[in-house]
């Protein structure tokens, strides 16, 4: 597809690096976020005096003129599929959906169909933002295949850029519910002695680390403390099931790949059903009874649900807030753990 050129002349007192300076001075109607600009720089799409500038940290000065080649969105060759969608809200700019377990958000190698994107294309046709590219039209953020819950999808490029900016600035409210092994008590010296873990008022456990791809397993993420992508998760216990398990609320400050799952594992409280990060820990029958312990052992996915989502509407700024109750499998396991722990403690 042909590219359009966006011309940027840096104003007075520009930030000291290219990506920040372009993000400040790029015309508003270009709808280019700083993260999108960083990708364009890396791809050689930003030039100065006809020479590509590929270093986002390059020094700049007032009056520098840059041209940005922005490819028009390609027509998607991904086929629409008549897959039911739980739509909580829709207007001309966006749609909020409640994703079921087992649905991948967008096509990828090994998952060419049956995705949320295929379903969206059936329901909305071409009325989706092209910013995400051919394989990710409208997709502003993702949740894992086996995580359930709330997602916002952009129907226009303007909405996509505005929503992406909110996610980048950590202005979006995201609260997840999870069933984890053990109970992350703020008084537990083992937990508070774990690197990157601290305690905030109100019994909130804060986990702050870097996240990067695992050195040997590229499908996994790993906690690191020198480099990586900055990640912050806040965790609060909602319900205890003896000492064996807990229902926790996880609030995301950042939104990295597998963030909650990796952080909970790092803290020693991996999620029930998480075959990748959950470790070998098992729920004790002595704490919750044999039936609940077996249900936890055989739970077929990570017990994680995106329960709350809030953001400013990209068109008029009004705050939109949505809630989703956990699906049946999650709720059933929670009830079994509750009843089992009550019986064993009686």
Residue pairs with C-beta under 8 A, 6 or more apart in sequence:
1 71
1 72
1 73
1 74
2 71
2 72
3 45
3 69
3 70
3 71
3 72
4 69
4 70
4 72
5 67
5 68
5 69
5 70
6 26
6 27
6 30
6 32
6 67
6 68
6 70
7 65
7 66
7 67
7 68
8 22
8 25
8 26
8 27
8 65
8 66
8 67
8 68
9 25
9 63
9 64
9 65
10 21
10 25
10 60
10 61
10 62
10 63
10 64
10 65
10 66
11 24
11 25
11 62
12 62
13 62
14 20
14 21
14 24
14 25
14 60
14 61
14 62
14 64
15 21
15 24
15 60
16 59
16 60
17 56
17 57
17 58
17 59
17 60
18 41
18 46
18 53
18 55
18 56
18 57
18 58
18 59
18 60
18 66
19 34
19 37
19 38
19 41
19 56
19 57
20 34
21 60
21 64
22 32
22 34
22 37
22 41
22 46
22 66
22 68
23 32
23 33
23 34
23 37
26 32
26 37
26 68
30 68
30 70
31 131
31 157
31 158
31 160
31 161
32 40
32 68
32 70
32 161
33 161
33 164
33 165
33 168
34 168
35 164
35 168
36 131
36 161
36 164
37 46
37 68
38 56
40 46
40 68
40 69
40 70
41 53
41 54
41 55
41 56
42 54
42 56
44 52
44 54
45 52
45 68
45 69
45 70
45 71
46 52
46 53
46 54
46 66
46 67
46 68
46 69
47 53
47 66
47 67
47 69
48 64
48 65
48 66
48 67
49 65
53 66
72 130
73 130
73 131
73 133
73 134
73 137
73 157
74 130
74 133
74 134
75 134
76 121
76 134
76 135
76 137
77 134
78 107
78 117
78 118
78 121
78 134
78 135
79 113
79 118
79 121
80 118
80 119
80 121
80 122
80 125
81 113
81 114
81 118
81 119
81 121
81 122
82 122
83 103
83 114
83 118
83 119
83 122
84 119
85 97
85 116
85 119
85 120
85 123
86 97
86 98
86 99
86 100
87 95
87 96
87 97
87 98
87 123
88 96
88 97
88 98
88 150
88 322
88 324
89 95
89 96
89 320
89 322
90 96
92 155
92 156
92 315
93 154
93 155
93 156
93 158
93 159
93 313
93 314
93 315
94 152
94 153
94 154
94 155
94 159
94 163
94 313
94 314
95 120
95 124
95 152
95 153
95 155
96 150
96 151
96 152
96 153
96 309
96 320
96 322
97 116
97 150
97 151
97 153
98 148
98 149
98 150
98 324
99 105
99 116
99 143
99 147
99 148
99 149
99 150
99 151
99 306
100 148
100 327
101 145
101 146
101 147
101 148
101 301
101 327
101 329
102 145
102 146
102 301
103 114
103 115
103 116
103 119
103 145
104 111
104 114
104 115
104 116
104 145
105 115
105 116
105 117
105 139
105 142
105 143
105 145
105 151
106 115
106 116
106 117
106 132
106 135
106 136
106 139
106 142
107 113
107 115
107 117
107 118
107 135
108 135
116 139
116 151
116 153
117 135
117 136
117 137
117 138
117 139
120 128
120 137
120 138
120 153
121 128
121 137
124 138
124 155
127 155
128 137
128 138
128 153
128 154
128 155
129 137
129 138
129 154
129 155
129 156
129 157
129 159
129 160
130 137
130 157
131 154
131 157
131 160
131 161
131 164
132 138
132 139
132 140
132 160
138 153
138 154
138 155
138 160
139 153
140 152
140 153
140 154
140 160
140 163
140 164
140 167
141 151
141 152
141 167
141 255
142 151
143 149
143 151
143 306
144 258
144 261
144 302
144 304
146 300
146 301
146 302
146 304
147 176
147 301
147 302
147 304
147 305
147 306
148 304
148 305
148 306
148 324
148 326
148 327
148 330
149 176
149 305
149 306
149 307
149 309
149 324
150 306
150 307
150 308
150 309
150 322
150 324
151 306
151 309
152 163
152 309
152 311
154 160
154 163
154 314
158 314
158 315
159 314
159 315
161 314
162 314
163 172
163 311
163 314
166 172
166 311
166 312
167 255
170 253
170 254
171 311
171 312
172 255
172 309
172 310
172 311
173 251
173 308
173 309
173 310
173 311
173 321
174 251
174 252
174 255
174 306
174 308
174 309
174 310
175 249
175 250
175 251
175 252
175 307
175 308
176 249
176 250
176 251
176 252
176 260
176 304
176 305
176 306
176 307
177 238
177 247
177 248
177 249
177 250
177 304
177 305
177 307
177 326
177 330
178 247
178 248
178 249
178 250
178 260
178 264
178 271
178 302
178 303
178 304
178 305
179 245
179 246
179 247
179 248
179 271
179 272
179 273
179 296
179 303
179 330
179 333
179 334
179 337
180 245
180 246
180 248
180 264
180 269
180 270
180 271
180 272
180 303
181 244
181 245
181 269
181 270
181 271
181 272
181 278
181 279
181 281
181 282
181 283
182 243
182 244
182 245
182 246
182 268
182 269
182 281
183 237
183 240
183 243
183 245
183 246
183 269
184 191
184 205
184 235
184 237
184 246
184 248
184 264
184 267
184 268
184 269
185 191
185 237
186 192
186 199
186 203
186 204
186 205
190 268
191 197
191 205
191 267
191 268
191 269
192 198
192 199
194 266
194 267
194 268
195 209
195 225
196 207
196 208
196 209
196 223
196 225
196 266
197 205
197 206
197 207
197 267
198 205
198 206
198 208
199 205
199 206
200 206
200 234
202 236
203 236
203 237
204 234
204 235
204 236
205 234
205 235
205 236
205 267
206 232
206 233
206 234
206 235
207 231
207 232
207 233
207 234
207 235
207 263
207 266
207 267
208 230
208 231
208 232
209 223
209 224
209 225
209 228
209 231
209 263
209 266
210 223
210 224
210 225
210 226
210 227
210 228
210 229
210 230
210 231
211 221
211 222
211 223
211 224
211 228
211 229
211 231
211 256
211 257
211 258
211 259
211 262
212 221
212 222
212 224
212 227
212 228
212 229
213 220
213 221
213 222
214 220
214 221
214 222
215 222
219 276
220 258
220 276
220 277
221 256
221 257
221 258
221 259
221 262
222 262
223 262
223 263
223 266
229 254
229 256
230 254
231 254
231 256
231 259
231 262
231 263
232 252
232 253
232 254
233 250
233 251
233 252
233 253
233 259
233 260
233 263
233 264
234 250
234 251
234 253
235 248
235 249
235 250
235 251
235 263
235 264
235 267
236 248
236 249
236 251
237 246
237 247
237 248
238 246
238 247
238 248
238 249
239 246
239 247
239 334
239 338
240 246
240 341
241 247
241 287
241 288
241 292
241 337
241 338
241 340
241 341
242 284
242 287
242 288
242 341
242 344
242 345
243 284
243 287
244 283
244 284
244 287
244 288
244 293
244 337
244 341
245 272
245 283
245 287
245 288
245 296
245 337
246 269
247 334
248 264
248 269
249 307
250 260
250 264
252 259
252 260
258 276
258 277
260 271
260 304
261 270
261 271
261 274
261 276
261 277
261 302
261 304
262 277
264 270
264 271
264 277
265 271
265 274
265 277
265 278
265 279
270 277
270 278
270 279
270 281
271 277
271 278
271 302
271 303
271 304
272 278
272 283
272 296
272 299
272 302
272 303
272 333
273 296
273 299
273 300
273 301
273 302
273 303
274 302
274 303
274 304
275 302
277 302
278 302
282 293
282 296
282 297
283 292
283 293
283 296
283 297
283 337
284 293
285 292
285 293
285 294
286 344
287 293
287 340
287 341
287 344
288 296
288 336
288 337
288 340
288 341
288 344
289 339
289 340
289 341
289 343
289 344
291 336
291 340
292 333
292 336
292 337
292 339
292 340
292 341
293 340
295 332
295 333
295 336
295 337
296 333
296 337
299 329
299 333
300 329
301 329
303 330
303 333
305 324
305 326
305 327
305 330
306 324
307 323
307 324
307 325
307 326
308 321
308 322
308 323
308 324
309 321
309 322
310 319
310 320
310 321
310 322
311 319
311 320
312 318
312 319
312 320
313 319
313 320
325 331
326 334
